[in-house]
Amino acid sequence: DDAPEELRTTLDEGEVDGPRWEVQAVRDVEGDICTFLLEDGRQLTGACTVDPQDASFGDQTVVFGRAEGAPAQVAVELSDGRVVEIDTVAADGVDGRFYVQVVDGDVDAERVR
């Protein structure tokens, strides 16, 4: 049997304080489902877990990740105490639901509630 091919789907992209960013949902060759943030085409951060991820650009932060289960929305707690409600989306060809949102402040995504 042939090994499965890697599959990448762009979930969202934009420009924050200069750099161009893109969040991708990925099914790797071993079948793991991951989310990655690319800055100007280079992978900056990401994970193959359901832990929320983040990347700060100046005074804004891109919060992203893979949702556990199939909720229509997740609540992500930030390091400054705020909780942001983020709608989830499906990704073409990659199992699961994912979320991406730009929030104000240089903050960390602590946990999904």
C-alpha positions as CSV (number, residue, x, y, z in Angstrom):
1,D,0.0,0.0,0.0
2,D,1.1,3.5,-0.7
3,A,1.6,5.9,2.2
4,P,-1.1,8.6,2.4
5,E,-0.1,12.0,1.0
6,E,0.1,15.1,3.1
7,L,-2.9,17.4,2.6
8,R,-2.9,21.1,3.5
9,T,-5.9,23.5,3.5
10,T,-5.7,27.2,4.2
11,L,-8.2,28.1,7.0
12,D,-7.5,31.9,7.1
13,E,-4.9,34.4,6.2
14,G,-4.1,38.0,6.5
15,E,-1.6,40.7,7.4
16,V,-1.0,42.0,10.9
17,D,1.5,44.8,11.6
18,G,3.5,43.9,8.5
19,P,4.0,40.2,8.2
20,R,1.7,38.1,6.1
21,W,0.3,35.1,8.0
22,E,-1.6,32.0,7.0
23,V,-3.2,29.2,9.2
24,Q,-3.3,25.8,7.6
25,A,-5.1,22.6,8.6
26,V,-2.8,19.6,7.8
27,R,-3.2,15.9,7.5
28,D,0.4,14.6,7.5
29,V,1.7,11.4,5.9
30,E,1.1,9.5,9.1
31,G,-2.5,10.6,9.3
32,D,-2.0,13.1,12.2
33,I,-4.2,16.2,12.0
34,C,-2.4,19.4,12.8
35,T,-2.7,23.2,12.6
36,F,0.2,25.5,11.6
37,L,0.7,29.2,11.3
38,L,3.0,30.3,8.5
39,E,4.7,33.8,8.4
40,D,5.6,34.9,5.0
41,G,5.4,31.3,3.8
42,R,7.6,29.8,6.6
43,Q,6.1,27.7,9.4
44,L,6.3,29.7,12.6
45,T,4.3,27.6,15.1
46,G,1.6,25.0,15.4
47,A,0.8,21.6,16.9
48,C,-0.9,18.3,16.3
49,T,-2.9,18.5,19.5
50,V,-6.1,20.3,20.5
51,D,-4.2,22.8,22.7
52,P,-4.9,26.4,21.5
53,Q,-2.0,28.0,19.6
54,D,-1.0,31.6,19.1
55,A,1.4,34.0,17.4
56,S,1.7,37.6,18.2
57,F,2.5,40.3,15.7
58,G,2.9,43.7,17.3
59,D,-0.2,44.5,19.4
60,Q,-2.3,41.7,17.9
61,T,-2.3,37.9,18.2
62,V,-3.6,35.2,15.9
63,V,-5.3,32.5,18.0
64,F,-5.9,29.2,16.3
65,G,-6.2,25.5,16.7
66,R,-8.1,22.3,16.2
67,A,-11.3,21.8,18.2
68,E,-11.9,18.7,20.2
69,G,-15.0,16.9,18.9
70,A,-17.1,18.9,16.5
71,P,-18.4,22.0,18.3
72,A,-19.7,25.0,16.3
73,Q,-17.8,27.3,18.6
74,V,-15.0,27.3,21.1
75,A,-14.2,29.6,24.0
76,V,-10.5,30.3,24.4
77,E,-9.1,31.8,27.6
78,L,-6.3,34.3,27.0
79,S,-3.4,35.1,29.3
80,D,-4.9,38.5,30.1
81,G,-8.1,36.9,31.5
82,R,-10.3,37.5,28.5
83,V,-12.3,34.6,27.0
84,V,-13.0,34.9,23.2
85,E,-15.7,32.9,21.5
86,I,-14.5,31.7,18.1
87,D,-16.7,29.9,15.5
88,T,-15.2,26.7,14.1
89,V,-15.0,25.7,10.5
90,A,-14.4,22.5,8.5
91,A,-11.4,22.1,6.3
92,D,-11.6,20.5,2.8
93,G,-10.3,17.0,3.1
94,V,-9.0,17.3,6.7
95,D,-11.1,15.7,9.4
96,G,-12.2,17.9,12.3
97,R,-13.2,21.5,13.0
98,F,-10.8,24.4,13.3
99,Y,-10.7,28.0,14.6
100,V,-8.8,31.1,13.8
101,Q,-9.2,34.6,15.1
102,V,-7.1,37.8,15.4
103,V,-7.4,39.4,18.9
104,D,-6.1,42.7,20.2
105,G,-3.0,42.5,22.5
106,D,0.2,40.5,22.7
107,V,-1.4,37.6,24.6
108,D,-1.1,33.8,24.9
109,A,-3.9,31.4,24.3
110,E,-4.0,29.5,27.6
111,R,-6.8,26.9,27.2
112,V,-10.1,26.0,25.6
113,R,-13.0,26.1,28.1
